[in-house]
Amino acid sequence: MSPLAGRTLAKTTVHKFSATYVERLLREMNAFVASSERGAKTVSLMEIVGRCRLAALCHAFFGPSFADDIYDDLSCMDASVYPRVYRIPFYWRPSTQARKRLIARLSAYISQAKEDSEMGDIMIGTVDIFKANKLAPEEMAWVLLVFVWGLYANSTHMTFWALTEVLADKGLAARLHEEVDNVLHTHRDIGKGDAPCTTDLPALLRTDAHVLDGLPLLDSVIQETIRLRLIATPWREAVCDTELVVDAATGQRVMVRKGEYVMAHLMGTHWDERWYEQANKFVPDRFMSGGYANGQEGTDGDNAAQPKRTKLPFFGWGGGREVCKGRNLATYEMKLMVALCVHYLHITHADSDKHKSGPSSANPLPPRAKKRSIAVQQTERDVMVRLNLTGGGN
């Protein structure tokens, strides 16, 4: 499926399903708003991010025939990945039934898809690949589950962390709001005359998949979040003898022989004070200007139009032939969620009314990360927020 994912999620093709994605995402967000208006004054930030994203992803990729709400089961399974991988007893058992339900739902979807034509275009090609490889229906469901989990997990946790940083810094929230406002004002000016005048973010997102391109602060917030929260340790096999330069000044080198494996400690690199000042601190505009912006790949992982990296190491999406296939979609989703939560839902921390100076010491923002996670740090606790719908979109 890797070549298909690469073509489907390429930067030039993501816009083909972005309108469908945005429409379903807004519908799910508005459901949270309606719930809060009916009496649930605070809502889960993780649910806003995870449930809304997952519903939009399933609708865009699987088509309207996949109507199941699989959020609870998928999040349960996601929480069990570390103990499963490292065989920690007992901790993963609650997810066993959740995984069985997910496989059953995906198997039913595949069986139904063979009988009707309401399957998403992306899944039509995927099922054709399954058939060409003579996979049994349950095997197809297992592959789809891995695919869905891959689309859901890392981006959900990254978006959660980005939004907790915004909640912790009212000044940052105001700056992001102003940056989106400037985009809306620009489109409002362009809309004069015969062209339609778009005045709110949801309406603009429905018509322009590239409206969030070129927002330097939003881009920097996403990249800084990835720098801080990525803990993946990718590995590569050397296909030939390779000499690595450890320290050019002292002449320190390491020879890697053909067939040996090299693992990259990405978190150690991204938190290295030699490269990043105050490396353990979230600096929202770190990648906006100056030395950090030079030689640095963009948040979408596409280096084609960027200067070559000269000093600062950033491996948010991996690299080489195995660079993350979903990086363009993930970047789009994270920017979309942060912009909508800040500008449209106008989320605020539930403790903000009680503690005018900021979050309480008992519930710090961002919350502490779990000591053990896979690929991206996971939070020890959820964050409760209030929604204050703004604008005229629906």
Backbone torsions as a table, in degrees:
resi	resn	phi	psi	omega
1	MET	NA	-11.7	-175.2
2	SER	-58.4	-47.6	178.5
3	PRO	-61.4	-39.8	178.8
4	LEU	-63.9	-43.4	178.2
5	ALA	-62.7	-39.8	179.1
6	GLY	-61.4	-41.8	179.5
7	ARG	-71.9	-42.6	-176.2
8	THR	-67.5	-38.6	-174.6
9	LEU	-100.1	14.9	177.5
10	ALA	-64.8	156.1	-177.0
11	LYS	-59.8	-31.5	-176.7
12	THR	-82.5	-10.2	-176.4
13	THR	-116.4	-12.7	-179.4
14	VAL	-56.8	-34.9	-176.8
15	HIS	-64.3	-17.0	-176.8
16	LYS	-66.2	-29.4	178.5
17	PHE	-117.4	9.7	-177.5
18	SER	-66.7	-35.9	-179.9
19	ALA	-63.7	-43.7	177.4
20	THR	-63.1	-42.3	180.0
21	TYR	-62.1	-49.5	-177.6
22	VAL	-61.6	-42.3	-178.2
23	GLU	-60.1	-46.1	-179.9
24	ARG	-70.6	-37.0	178.3
25	LEU	-60.5	-44.7	179.4
26	LEU	-65.3	-36.3	178.7
27	ARG	-63.0	-42.6	179.1
28	GLU	-67.9	-39.9	178.5
29	MET	-62.9	-42.3	179.7
30	ASN	-65.3	-27.7	175.7
31	ALA	-66.1	-37.7	175.8
32	PHE	-65.8	-40.0	178.7
33	VAL	-62.5	-45.0	179.9
34	ALA	-62.1	-39.5	179.1
35	SER	-63.6	-41.5	179.9
36	SER	-68.0	-31.9	178.9
37	GLU	-73.1	-25.6	-179.5
38	ARG	-82.6	-7.6	177.2
39	GLY	143.9	-26.1	177.7
40	ALA	-77.6	89.3	-170.4
41	LYS	-68.5	-27.5	177.0
42	THR	-122.1	147.9	-179.5
43	VAL	-133.0	160.7	-178.1
44	SER	-76.4	126.7	177.1
45	LEU	-65.3	-40.7	179.3
46	MET	-62.1	-37.1	178.6
47	GLU	-70.2	-40.4	177.5
48	ILE	-57.5	-46.6	-178.5
49	VAL	-70.8	-53.7	-173.2
50	GLY	-70.7	-49.1	-176.6
51	ARG	-67.6	-42.2	-179.7
52	CYS	-66.8	-45.2	179.2
53	ARG	-61.5	-46.0	-175.7
54	LEU	-64.4	-42.6	178.4
55	ALA	-61.6	-41.9	179.9
56	ALA	-67.5	-39.9	178.5
57	LEU	-63.4	-47.3	-178.9
58	CYS	-62.5	-40.2	179.9
59	HIS	-66.7	-41.8	-178.0
60	ALA	-71.3	-38.0	-174.9
61	PHE	-91.5	-41.0	-174.1
62	PHE	-93.4	-19.1	-179.3
63	GLY	89.4	174.4	-175.0
64	PRO	-67.5	-16.5	-178.2
65	SER	-73.2	-16.6	177.8
66	PHE	-96.9	97.7	-174.0
67	ALA	-110.0	4.0	-176.7
68	ASP	-71.6	142.4	172.4
69	ASP	-91.4	104.3	-175.4
70	ILE	-107.5	12.4	-174.1
71	TYR	-60.5	-50.1	-175.4
72	ASP	-59.9	-43.8	-179.3
73	ASP	-69.2	-40.2	-177.9
74	LEU	-69.7	-39.6	178.9
75	SER	-68.2	-33.5	176.0
76	CYS	-65.1	-44.8	178.4
77	MET	-65.0	-40.1	179.9
78	ASP	-61.1	-40.0	-179.8
79	ALA	-65.8	-19.6	-176.4
80	SER	-95.5	-2.2	-171.9
81	VAL	-62.0	-46.3	-178.8
82	TYR	-59.7	-54.5	179.2
83	PRO	-61.6	-28.2	176.7
84	ARG	-68.6	-48.6	-177.2
85	VAL	-62.6	-41.1	-176.2
86	TYR	-100.0	13.2	172.3
87	ARG	53.7	46.7	174.8
88	ILE	-84.3	117.2	-172.6
89	PRO	-66.6	152.3	172.5
90	PHE	75.3	-39.9	-172.3
91	TYR	-64.1	-30.0	-175.4
92	TRP	-90.8	-8.7	-173.0
93	ARG	-60.8	-37.2	179.1
94	PRO	-58.3	-22.7	-177.1
95	SER	-85.5	-7.6	-176.1
96	THR	-60.5	-48.2	179.6
97	GLN	-68.4	-35.2	177.5
98	ALA	-61.8	-43.1	179.5
99	ARG	-64.4	-40.1	178.2
100	LYS	-62.2	-40.7	179.2
101	ARG	-66.4	-38.1	178.5
102	LEU	-63.6	-44.4	179.4
103	ILE	-63.3	-40.7	179.5
104	ALA	-63.9	-41.6	-179.3
105	ARG	-68.0	-41.1	179.6
106	LEU	-70.3	-35.2	176.4
107	SER	-64.0	-42.2	178.5
108	ALA	-64.5	-37.3	178.2
109	TYR	-63.4	-44.7	-179.4
110	ILE	-63.7	-42.9	179.1
111	SER	-63.4	-42.0	179.2
112	GLN	-67.0	-36.5	-177.6
113	ALA	-63.7	-28.0	179.4
114	LYS	-71.1	-18.4	-174.0
115	GLU	-104.6	-18.4	179.7
116	ASP	-131.5	177.9	-174.8
117	SER	-113.8	18.1	-178.0
118	GLU	-90.4	17.0	177.1
119	MET	-80.0	144.9	178.8
120	GLY	-62.5	152.4	-178.9
121	ASP	-57.2	-38.1	-178.9
122	ILE	-63.8	-41.1	-177.9
123	MET	-73.1	-26.8	176.5
124	ILE	-59.7	-47.6	177.4
125	GLY	-64.8	-36.7	-179.7
126	THR	-65.4	-46.5	180.0
127	VAL	-64.0	-34.9	176.3
128	ASP	-61.6	-39.7	177.3
129	ILE	-65.6	-41.0	177.0
130	PHE	-57.9	-46.5	-178.5
131	LYS	-64.7	-40.4	179.9
132	ALA	-62.5	-29.9	178.5
133	ASN	-94.8	7.4	174.5
134	LYS	56.2	44.3	177.0
135	LEU	-80.8	141.2	174.2
136	ALA	-72.0	157.8	-178.8
137	PRO	-53.2	-41.2	-179.3
138	GLU	-69.8	-35.2	176.5
139	GLU	-64.5	-39.1	175.9
140	MET	-59.5	-43.0	-179.0
141	ALA	-63.7	-37.8	178.8
142	TRP	-64.3	-44.0	179.6
143	VAL	-63.9	-42.4	178.6
144	LEU	-62.7	-37.4	179.7
145	LEU	-63.2	-43.6	177.0
146	VAL	-61.4	-41.4	179.6
147	PHE	-62.5	-47.2	-178.9
148	VAL	-65.3	-44.4	178.9
149	TRP	-60.9	-41.0	178.7
150	GLY	-61.9	-39.1	178.1
151	LEU	-70.1	-32.8	-172.5
152	TYR	-84.8	-50.8	-160.9
153	ALA	-65.3	-64.5	-171.6
154	ASN	-61.9	-43.2	-178.5
155	SER	-66.6	-34.8	178.3
156	THR	-64.2	-46.4	-179.1
157	HIS	-67.7	-39.6	177.7
158	MET	-62.9	-43.3	179.8
159	THR	-64.4	-40.7	177.0
160	PHE	-57.2	-48.1	-178.6
161	TRP	-64.1	-41.2	178.9
162	ALA	-59.6	-43.3	-178.1
163	LEU	-71.0	-32.1	176.3
164	THR	-67.3	-33.1	175.8
165	GLU	-66.5	-38.6	177.9
166	VAL	-66.3	-42.0	179.5
167	LEU	-64.3	-31.1	-178.5
168	ALA	-78.2	-14.2	-173.9
169	ASP	-132.8	96.0	-178.3
170	LYS	-62.7	-30.7	177.6
171	GLY	-65.0	-40.2	177.5
172	LEU	-65.1	-42.4	178.2
173	ALA	-58.8	-41.9	-179.8
174	ALA	-66.2	-39.3	179.8
175	ARG	-66.9	-40.7	177.4
176	LEU	-65.8	-40.1	177.9
177	HIS	-60.5	-42.7	-179.8
178	GLU	-66.8	-37.9	180.0
179	GLU	-63.4	-42.2	176.8
180	VAL	-68.3	-39.3	176.7
181	ASP	-55.5	-41.5	-179.8
182	ASN	-61.9	-37.9	176.7
183	VAL	-64.4	-43.7	-179.5
184	LEU	-64.1	-41.3	179.3
185	HIS	-63.4	-39.0	178.5
186	THR	-61.9	-46.4	-179.6
187	HIS	-69.7	-29.9	178.2
188	ARG	-66.9	-38.4	178.0
189	ASP	-68.1	-40.6	179.0
190	ILE	-65.6	-30.1	-175.8
191	GLY	-74.4	-5.2	179.4
192	LYS	-69.4	147.8	-179.5
193	GLY	98.0	-135.0	-177.4
194	ASP	-80.1	-25.4	-177.3
195	ALA	-75.3	150.8	179.6
196	PRO	-65.8	146.6	179.9
197	CYS	-99.4	115.7	-179.5
198	THR	-100.8	124.4	-173.1
199	THR	-118.7	-4.3	178.9
200	ASP	-133.8	155.0	-173.0
201	LEU	-62.6	-48.0	-179.9
202	PRO	-56.3	-43.5	-179.4
203	ALA	-64.5	-37.7	-179.6
204	LEU	-69.9	-38.8	179.4
205	LEU	-64.8	-31.0	179.4
206	ARG	-68.3	-25.7	-174.0
207	THR	-107.6	-16.9	-175.0
208	ASP	-137.8	106.0	-177.8
209	ALA	-71.0	-14.8	-175.4
210	HIS	-107.4	15.0	-173.9
211	VAL	-65.0	-26.1	-178.8
212	LEU	-94.1	5.7	176.3
213	ASP	-71.3	144.0	173.0
214	GLY	72.9	30.8	173.1
215	LEU	-102.9	98.1	-169.3
216	PRO	-59.6	-40.6	-178.8
217	LEU	-69.8	-44.7	178.5
218	LEU	-61.4	-43.1	176.7
219	ASP	-58.9	-44.2	-177.6
220	SER	-66.4	-39.9	178.7
221	VAL	-60.4	-43.8	179.6
222	ILE	-64.5	-45.8	-177.3
223	GLN	-66.8	-38.9	179.0
224	GLU	-67.2	-36.8	176.7
225	THR	-62.9	-44.6	178.6
226	ILE	-61.7	-42.7	179.9
227	ARG	-58.2	-42.8	-175.3
228	LEU	-77.7	-33.0	-167.1
229	ARG	-106.3	-8.6	-179.6
230	LEU	-76.6	127.6	179.7
231	ILE	-128.0	16.5	-178.9
232	ALA	-64.1	149.9	176.5
233	THR	-126.8	78.6	-179.5
234	PRO	-69.4	156.1	177.9
235	TRP	-132.8	154.1	180.0
236	ARG	-137.3	146.9	175.0
237	GLU	-96.4	131.3	178.7
238	ALA	-72.4	125.7	179.9
239	VAL	-90.8	-7.4	175.3
240	CYS	-158.3	165.6	176.1
241	ASP	-60.0	129.1	-175.4
242	THR	-134.7	131.7	177.3
243	GLU	-100.5	122.0	179.4
244	LEU	-101.0	133.8	177.5
245	VAL	-88.4	115.2	178.9
246	VAL	-85.8	-46.0	-179.7
247	ASP	-146.8	104.5	-177.0
248	ALA	-64.4	-33.5	-176.3
249	ALA	-64.8	-39.0	-178.1
250	THR	-97.5	-5.6	-180.0
251	GLY	77.6	17.3	-179.2
252	GLN	-75.0	124.8	-177.7
253	ARG	-137.1	157.3	177.9
254	VAL	-130.4	132.2	177.8
255	MET	-96.6	124.6	176.0
256	VAL	-106.5	120.8	-176.4
257	ARG	-84.2	153.4	177.5
258	LYS	-55.0	133.0	179.9
259	GLY	93.2	-14.6	177.0
260	GLU	-80.2	158.7	-178.8
261	TYR	-110.3	144.1	178.0
262	VAL	-122.7	130.0	176.8
263	MET	-108.0	139.8	-178.9
264	ALA	-103.4	124.7	176.6
265	HIS	-91.0	85.2	-172.2
266	LEU	-66.3	-39.0	-179.5
267	MET	-64.1	-39.6	177.9
268	GLY	-61.7	-36.2	178.2
269	THR	-71.1	-46.4	-176.5
270	HIS	-70.2	-20.7	179.8
271	TRP	-104.5	15.7	-176.8
272	ASP	-82.4	121.0	-178.3
273	GLU	-65.4	-16.8	176.5
274	ARG	-67.7	-27.0	-176.6
275	TRP	-103.9	-37.5	-173.8
276	TYR	-125.7	121.5	174.5
277	GLU	-66.4	140.6	-177.0
278	GLN	48.1	56.1	-171.4
279	ALA	-63.1	-26.7	-179.1
280	ASN	-89.9	8.5	-178.1
281	LYS	-112.7	143.4	175.7
282	PHE	-80.0	115.6	178.7
283	VAL	-115.7	101.5	-169.7
284	PRO	-59.6	-33.8	-177.9
285	ASP	-103.4	22.8	-177.4
286	ARG	-56.8	-37.8	-174.7
287	PHE	-101.0	16.9	-177.5
288	MET	-83.6	-40.7	-173.7
289	SER	-155.2	174.7	177.1
290	GLY	76.0	-157.9	-174.5
291	GLY	-62.0	-31.9	-176.9
292	TYR	-70.2	-26.8	-178.6
293	ALA	-83.0	-19.3	-177.1
294	ASN	-86.3	132.5	179.4
295	GLY	73.7	13.8	-174.7
296	GLN	-109.8	133.5	179.1
297	GLU	-70.7	153.1	-178.1
298	GLY	-74.0	172.5	-178.4
299	THR	-67.0	-19.1	179.4
300	ASP	-88.3	1.3	176.0
301	GLY	74.9	7.9	-177.6
302	ASP	-97.9	111.1	-175.3
303	ASN	-92.8	-0.1	-169.1
304	ALA	-54.5	-44.0	-174.7
305	ALA	-101.9	9.4	-176.9
306	GLN	-101.1	153.8	173.2
307	PRO	-62.0	154.8	178.9
308	LYS	-66.4	143.1	179.1
309	ARG	-65.1	124.5	-176.9
310	THR	-111.3	-35.9	-175.4
311	LYS	-128.1	-53.8	-167.2
312	LEU	-86.5	119.8	-179.4
313	PRO	-82.5	125.7	175.2
314	PHE	-138.9	119.9	-175.6
315	PHE	-126.2	44.7	-176.2
316	GLY	-61.0	-26.4	-176.9
317	TRP	-119.9	18.8	-175.4
318	GLY	78.8	-147.6	179.7
319	GLY	-178.2	171.7	179.2
320	GLY	68.0	-150.8	-178.2
321	ARG	-67.5	-23.7	-176.8
322	GLU	-98.6	23.4	176.3
323	VAL	-60.0	146.5	-174.9
324	CYS	-54.0	121.9	-178.9
325	LYS	-69.4	-27.1	-176.4
326	GLY	-96.5	15.1	-173.7
327	ARG	-62.9	-35.6	-178.6
328	ASN	-69.9	-43.1	176.8
329	LEU	-65.8	-43.1	-178.8
330	ALA	-61.1	-43.4	178.7
331	THR	-62.7	-46.0	179.7
332	TYR	-59.5	-45.7	-178.3
333	GLU	-63.9	-45.4	-178.0
334	MET	-63.7	-44.2	177.8
335	LYS	-64.1	-40.0	179.8
336	LEU	-62.8	-47.4	-178.3
337	MET	-64.7	-44.2	-179.5
338	VAL	-63.9	-44.6	-179.5
339	ALA	-62.6	-43.9	-179.0
340	LEU	-68.9	-40.9	-179.4
341	CYS	-66.6	-36.0	-178.8
342	VAL	-80.1	-45.2	-170.2
343	HIS	-95.2	-32.8	-174.8
344	TYR	-99.0	-52.8	179.1
345	LEU	-83.2	-21.3	179.3
346	HIS	49.7	56.5	-176.1
347	ILE	-68.9	145.4	174.7
348	THR	-134.8	152.6	-179.7
349	HIS	-67.6	138.6	-176.1
350	ALA	-63.5	-24.1	-180.0
351	ASP	-84.3	-4.5	-171.8
352	SER	-64.3	-29.7	179.0
353	ASP	-72.3	-32.8	-177.4
354	LYS	-81.0	-32.9	-175.1
355	HIS	-125.0	91.3	-173.6
356	LYS	-60.5	-28.8	-176.9
357	SER	-81.5	-7.3	179.8
358	GLY	139.0	-171.6	-179.2
359	PRO	-60.8	150.5	179.6
360	SER	-73.1	160.5	179.3
361	SER	-67.0	-24.9	178.8
362	ALA	-73.8	-28.5	-179.9
363	ASN	-127.9	72.1	-176.1
364	PRO	-69.3	155.3	173.7
365	LEU	-119.9	135.8	-12.1
366	PRO	-64.1	158.6	177.2
367	PRO	-69.0	167.0	178.6
368	ARG	-69.2	148.2	177.2
369	ALA	-88.8	151.8	174.8
370	LYS	-62.3	150.5	179.1
371	LYS	-72.0	-24.4	-177.9
372	ARG	-129.9	121.0	178.4
373	SER	-146.7	170.9	177.8
374	ILE	-116.5	125.5	172.6
375	ALA	71.1	-54.2	179.8
376	VAL	-130.1	138.2	178.3
377	GLN	-57.2	140.5	174.6
378	GLN	-109.5	151.7	-176.5
379	THR	-80.8	148.7	175.2
380	GLU	-74.2	-28.2	-178.3
381	ARG	-146.8	157.6	177.3
382	ASP	-79.0	169.9	177.2
383	VAL	-124.1	129.9	179.4
384	MET	-94.1	137.8	-176.1
385	VAL	-133.0	163.4	172.8
386	ARG	-108.6	146.3	179.2
387	LEU	-108.5	133.8	178.9
388	ASN	-132.1	86.9	-173.1
389	LEU	-57.4	131.6	178.3
390	THR	-125.5	162.8	176.5
391	GLY	82.1	179.2	-176.6
392	GLY	-107.0	6.0	-178.1
393	GLY	-72.9	162.8	176.3
394	ASN	-152.1	NA	NA
